[in-house]
Amino acid sequence: MKTTRKNQILYVLAVILFLILTLGPLLWLLSLSLTEETSILTRDGGIVPAHIYGGNYARLFDPASKEHALVFGALKNSLFAVLMTLGLGLPISYLSAYAYARYRFKGRRFLLTALLISMVIPVFTTIIPIYAVYARFGLLDKLFFTALIYVSSLLPVNTWMMTNYLEQIPGELWEAARVDGCSERQIFFKLALPLSKPILAASALMIVLMAWNQYQIPLILTSSPAHKPITLVLSDFVGRDVISVGMIAASGIFAVLPPALLAVIFRKFLVQGILRGSVKG
């Protein structure tokens, strides 16, 4: 009984510590975004501002301000990159995983091993060669081709998860569909796809979150403000002599809010898909 009580206390303390470490910076960011610029450096360190200031958000929502054009233009760029990555990455990952899970062909083991190895290769080890190729063919500072690198960087982990998920489907189901006279196309659309809804939802959410939060890839491949995603424009509020802390914080809220809301709304699918797709049955 004492052990159980002790474990409960440790669990509660761990949860509290986790919430402090995760929500603390977000609350501090929100506090800074609601604080006037001249008051930020003179604050007494409290997390709640003495006076709520909405000027930073007013400038962001003012269509005539340069901050509005910069931040909302960056949000459009991020959304475009996310949709491109999702539209290309999800079908390619699923079709590849379906082939790996359904068929036993020559070179399959080698390809799966290569896929697994590619998951642990850091992005910065390949980004410079990619930059050289893009510079040679005039592909730099173009959102579509930047999104293609997002797709290639996310394909291995998503394909691996989907392959493991599909391999857990009992072989008897495939055989029963064959006995019933289903073609391969019917098996794919009427059996595989309906059973894959959890992993598809989890993979889609992972692609959206990872593509939205990309920093290193667009930092190297994009340069003009017109093509920068939201993760990069925050640095544009840092000048040689002035740092607009309030605007950085307000823009940061816009950068954090979309993926945070998606993660909260679809967390059930994310957990189910990862648990069932990360371990082979």
C-alpha positions in Angstrom: 0.0 0.0 0.0 2.8 2.4 0.9 4.6 1.5 -2.4 1.5 2.3 -4.4 1.0 5.6 -2.6 4.7 6.5 -3.2 4.4 5.7 -6.9 1.3 7.9 -7.2 3.1 10.8 -5.6 6.1 10.3 -7.9 3.8 10.1 -10.9 2.0 13.4 -9.9 5.3 15.1 -9.3 6.6 13.9 -12.7 3.5 15.2 -14.4 3.8 18.6 -12.7 7.4 18.9 -13.7 6.6 17.9 -17.3 3.8 20.5 -17.5 6.1 23.2 -16.1 8.8 22.4 -18.7 6.4 22.3 -21.6 3.7 24.8 -20.8 6.0 27.2 -18.9 7.8 28.6 -22.0 4.5 28.9 -23.9 2.9 30.9 -21.0 6.0 33.1 -20.9 5.8 33.6 -24.7 2.1 34.6 -24.3 3.0 37.0 -21.5 5.7 38.7 -23.5 3.4 39.1 -26.5 0.9 41.0 -24.2 3.6 43.3 -22.8 4.5 46.7 -24.2 8.0 46.8 -25.7 9.2 49.5 -23.3 8.0 47.5 -20.3 9.7 44.2 -21.1 13.2 45.2 -20.0 11.9 46.9 -16.8 9.6 44.1 -15.6 10.1 42.6 -12.2 10.2 39.0 -13.5 6.5 38.1 -13.0 5.0 35.8 -15.6 1.8 37.9 -15.7 2.2 41.4 -17.2 1.1 44.3 -15.0 -0.9 45.8 -17.9 -2.3 43.8 -20.8 -1.0 45.3 -24.1 -2.6 44.4 -27.4 -0.5 46.5 -29.6 1.6 43.7 -30.9 -1.4 41.8 -32.1 -3.0 44.9 -33.5 0.0 45.5 -35.7 -0.1 41.8 -36.8 -3.8 42.1 -37.8 -3.4 45.5 -39.5 -3.4 44.8 -43.3 -1.3 48.0 -43.8 1.5 47.1 -41.5 4.7 45.4 -42.7 4.4 43.0 -39.8 1.1 41.7 -41.1 2.5 41.2 -44.6 5.6 39.4 -43.2 3.9 37.1 -40.7 0.8 36.2 -42.7 2.8 35.8 -45.9 5.1 33.4 -44.0 2.0 31.5 -42.7 0.8 31.0 -46.3 4.3 29.7 -47.2 4.2 27.2 -44.3 0.7 26.1 -45.2 1.7 25.6 -48.8 4.8 23.6 -47.9 2.7 21.5 -45.5 0.0 20.7 -48.1 2.6 19.9 -50.7 4.5 17.6 -48.3 1.2 15.9 -47.2 -0.1 15.5 -50.7 3.0 13.9 -52.0 4.4 12.2 -48.9 1.4 10.4 -47.6 0.4 8.5 -50.8 4.0 7.6 -51.6 4.6 6.4 -48.1 1.5 4.3 -48.0 2.0 2.8 -51.5 5.6 1.9 -50.6 4.5 0.4 -47.3 1.8 -1.6 -49.0 4.2 -3.1 -51.4 6.7 -4.0 -48.6 4.0 -5.6 -46.4 2.1 -7.5 -49.1 4.9 -8.9 -51.4 8.1 -10.8 -50.9 10.3 -9.7 -53.8 14.0 -9.8 -54.4 15.9 -7.0 -52.6 13.1 -6.3 -50.2 15.2 -6.9 -47.1 18.0 -4.7 -48.4 15.5 -1.9 -49.2 14.0 -2.1 -45.7 17.4 -2.1 -44.1 18.4 1.0 -46.2 15.2 2.6 -45.2 15.9 2.1 -41.6 19.5 3.4 -41.9 18.3 6.5 -43.7 16.1 7.4 -40.7 19.1 8.0 -38.5 21.1 10.2 -41.0 21.0 13.8 -39.7 19.6 16.4 -42.1 22.6 18.7 -41.9 24.9 15.9 -43.4 23.0 16.0 -46.7 21.7 19.6 -46.9 24.9 21.1 -48.3 25.1 18.7 -51.2 21.4 19.4 -51.8 22.1 23.1 -51.8 24.9 22.6 -54.3 22.5 20.7 -56.6 19.8 23.2 -56.2 22.1 26.1 -56.9 23.4 24.5 -60.0 19.9 24.0 -61.5 18.4 27.2 -60.2 16.0 25.6 -57.7 16.9 27.7 -54.7 14.3 29.9 -53.0 11.4 28.0 -54.6 8.7 26.7 -52.2 7.8 23.7 -54.3 11.3 22.3 -54.5 11.9 23.1 -50.9 8.8 21.0 -50.0 10.3 18.1 -52.1 13.1 17.9 -49.6 10.6 17.9 -46.8 9.0 14.9 -48.5 12.2 13.0 -48.9 13.2 13.6 -45.3 9.9 12.4 -43.9 9.4 9.4 -46.2 11.6 6.8 -44.3 10.0 7.1 -40.9 6.4 7.2 -42.3 7.0 4.3 -44.7 8.6 2.2 -41.9 5.6 2.9 -39.5 3.1 2.0 -42.2 4.9 -1.1 -43.2 4.9 -2.4 -39.6 1.3 -1.5 -39.3 0.2 -3.3 -42.4 2.3 -6.4 -41.5 0.1 -6.8 -38.4 -3.0 -7.4 -40.5 -3.6 -11.2 -40.4 -2.7 -13.0 -43.6 -6.0 -14.8 -43.4 -7.8 -11.6 -44.4 -5.7 -11.3 -47.6 -6.4 -14.9 -48.4 -10.1 -14.6 -47.7 -10.3 -11.6 -50.0 -8.5 -13.6 -52.7 -10.9 -16.6 -52.3 -13.9 -14.3 -52.6 -12.6 -13.2 -56.0 -11.3 -9.8 -55.1 -8.7 -8.3 -57.5 -5.6 -6.6 -56.1 -7.2 -3.2 -56.7 -10.3 -4.3 -54.7 -8.1 -5.6 -51.9 -6.3 -2.3 -51.7 -9.3 -0.1 -51.7 -11.8 -2.2 -49.8 -9.6 -4.0 -47.3 -6.2 -2.3 -46.8 -7.3 1.3 -46.9 -10.3 1.0 -44.4 -8.1 -0.9 -42.0 -5.3 1.7 -42.3 -7.3 4.7 -41.1 -5.5 5.0 -37.7 -2.0 4.8 -39.2 -3.0 7.1 -42.1 -4.3 9.7 -39.6 -1.2 9.4 -37.4 1.2 9.7 -40.4 -0.7 12.7 -41.8 -0.5 14.4 -38.4 3.2 13.6 -38.1 3.8 15.0 -41.6 1.9 18.2 -40.9 3.7 18.8 -37.6 7.2 18.0 -38.9 6.8 20.0 -42.1 5.4 23.0 -40.2 8.3 23.0 -37.8 11.1 22.7 -40.4 13.9 25.1 -39.8 17.2 23.9 -41.1 16.0 23.0 -44.6 14.3 26.3 -45.4 17.1 28.2 -43.7 19.6 26.9 -46.3 17.3 26.6 -49.3 15.3 29.9 -49.0 16.5 33.4 -48.8 13.9 36.0 -49.8 11.2 37.1 -47.2 8.6 36.3 -49.8 9.3 32.5 -49.6 10.3 32.1 -45.9 8.1 29.9 -43.7 6.9 31.1 -40.3 9.8 29.4 -38.5 12.2 31.8 -40.2 10.5 35.1 -40.2 10.8 35.5 -36.4 14.5 36.4 -36.9 13.4 39.3 -39.1 12.3 41.2 -36.0 15.9 41.1 -34.8 17.9 44.1 -36.1 21.4 45.4 -35.5 20.4 47.8 -32.8 16.8 46.8 -31.9 15.2 43.6 -31.0 11.3 43.6 -31.1 10.8 41.0 -28.3 7.0 41.6 -28.2 6.6 41.1 -31.9 8.8 38.0 -31.8 6.6 36.6 -29.1 3.3 37.5 -30.8 4.6 35.9 -34.1 5.7 32.9 -32.1 2.2 32.4 -30.8 1.0 32.3 -34.5 3.7 29.8 -35.3 2.9 27.5 -32.3 -0.9 27.6 -32.3 -1.8 25.7 -35.5 0.3 22.6 -34.8 -0.6 22.7 -31.1 -4.3 22.7 -31.9 -3.9 19.8 -34.4 -1.9 17.8 -31.9 -4.6 18.2 -29.2 -7.5 17.5 -31.5 -6.0 14.4 -33.2 -3.8 13.1 -30.3 -5.9 9.9 -30.1 -5.1 9.0 -33.7 -1.4 10.0 -33.2 -0.9 7.7 -30.2 -2.8 4.8 -31.7 -1.0 5.0 -35.0 2.5 5.3 -33.4 1.9 2.5 -31.0 0.6 0.1 -33.6 3.0 1.1 -36.3 6.3 1.4 -34.4 6.5 -2.2 -33.3 6.4 -5.3 -35.5 3.7 -7.9 -34.6 
